Amino acid sequence: MKKKQVLIFWFVVCSILMGYSQSKENSKMTILKNGFIFDDKFDSKKGSIVIDGEKIKDILYTEDLTKYPGADVIDITGKYVMPGLIDSHVHLATVPDLNREKNNKYMQDQLSKMIYAGITSVRDMTGNAIILADYKRASTLNQLPAPSIFYAAQFGGAAYFDSMRKYSKDKSDTPWEQTITEKTDMKIAIAEAKGAGVTGIKIYSDLTQDLIKKIVKEAKLQGLQCWSHAAVFPATPTDIANAKVNSMSHAFDIPYDFTTEKMNRSKRPDIDEKKLDKLLLLMKTNNVILDATNYIGNNNKLYVGMKVTKRAHELGVKVSAGTDWPYLFEKDHVVPLFKEIKILTNDCGFTNKDALISVTVVGAESIGVEDRGVIAIGKRADFYITNSDPSKAIENLQDGFMTIKSGITYTENKI
């Protein structure tokens, strides 16, 4: 009897495995036919992209598609295909609404606005990890229109959190929001953050150079990125660049490297050009990405960030495109990321192609992933397809035709 049960068990298992294998082999592919495909330098060439599941299976620079009979074909003749856009600085759940229904609507509305604007990945720079993990999972499973979500844990000094929690009901640390002191067991702190699903540590405020180095060292040992404010105090921007963080946020905070005074948000020091160049070249040497966030800077009249970004670009520092701005605040319905990109081309000396590289290639690097940001065989099928050429006129980013994220198409334009 037992032998018969074992045989039945293995028959069921083999049937399931065979069914799974057959479904994989027989899964229908999709071909994006006859579009202008951008490479990693944003030069375009007419061709077709073969999508198998969530990945790029092939790129054909011929009109002969007989190699893939039975595939679904989407004709994109005359349209332009670029990697999915990446906003490298968002805050989706920093201050969640206590009303669950309202919070869900807010989250879904902003995520929907992003995906229909061609944004297929975002980096959240500190928020409630319980909410972020839930929506990251929903996005991964394609249960709702949303970009892929990567998020950070916030590490700051006691003075920062004492100030922030002064009027808050919850005054205790969480795995994604931790007070760091000389007594902190850094191995445990990083492990707890990693357990909350973060892929990076956001180095925030009131930390010394020595503590930042300890954070970076342990984070890298545990496979996490380190994303820092440019000005943390008492650690300076130079201290942070020397610690070899992966990225530094807010170009408008870079001038705090030129003063010994504690950061005053209402007044930035004047730029010292020699010191600025020295710092930016250090960032270049240590491969530290500048997460410029000029859109929020300009909205707060912090125009110095554009000068810093322009000089960084001239010296070869990698610059990502991050907004740090709520997506549902825009009364003119223009997507904040498009405005951030426009600042790069209008005010920071970027060519259209430079700006497009920042929002794709560099964006992926700023998150710390290698499976997206470019169109190549084996990469994720994350695309933004426009009706007109954004490399000729950056405004053409607003002329969207279709977003594809992990092989799923989104065509209802809500922007």
C-alpha angles and dihedrals in degrees: 000000000000091000090053091050091050091051091049090049093053091045090056092046093049091047091053092047093047090048090050092048092048093047089052092049094045097042108128117245127217125223124202098209129213102344129145103258120206120219125208090280091049095247109141134220129180113253148115130264122215114211121198111184107310097338140075108253100179145352116214124197092190135074091235107105097164089112088077108043117185095021119142108251125211109192109219097165110164094012130113126239122202132163115277112278120253126211103203097194123043137138110212101162109013094125106018119200109250089222104085096207093051092045092051091051092048092049095046094045094053094042090050091051089052098049094047088051091059096260107140100167135032135185112218110208100209131328142132104318094203091061094038093050090051094052093041088057092046090051093047090052091045091237092143138014102275143126121250108276126220118177144186140223116235117235118186142150127270093256091057096049093042088057095044095047097042093104098025125106092219109062099164131098123255128198088261097044114045137171109225122204137155088272095056116119094227094194091057094042093053092043091053091050091049089050088059089062100255122149095197144029116234108214101209124168148332097027130134125233090250093054092048091053090051091050093050094046095051094041091055091048088056094045099254131131124236118225116182141186109248090236117039103152141243079032111069128217088260090053090052094048089048089054087061098233114178095241142001121215130219118029089205090067094055093088089068084081087074099060140055092214120107114260115282110190093202096056128038123197118250116266116264100206097202093049091044092054091047091053095045092049088051089053090050092049092049092043093240112165119222109229091198104185093189094160093067088040093056091045087058094043092251094139094158088084091072092056091050092048093049092052092045090054092048090054094048101255112153112246124197126201112243128157108195084198131118110255094215094056094077110108093183090055092234111140113250092228090059088054091049090052091047090056089055092055098037101041111012104053097251120147115224089258091049091054092047090052089052092054095047119018097031091037091060091047091050089057091046099241130127101190097081143027094079136056108244139130111281095022124115117281093244111142142158113206120197132189092227136034115274091188088066097042120010090210087071088079085081090058094081125174105174143349121212120192120181088342095307116122125223115189106157103105109218100163 
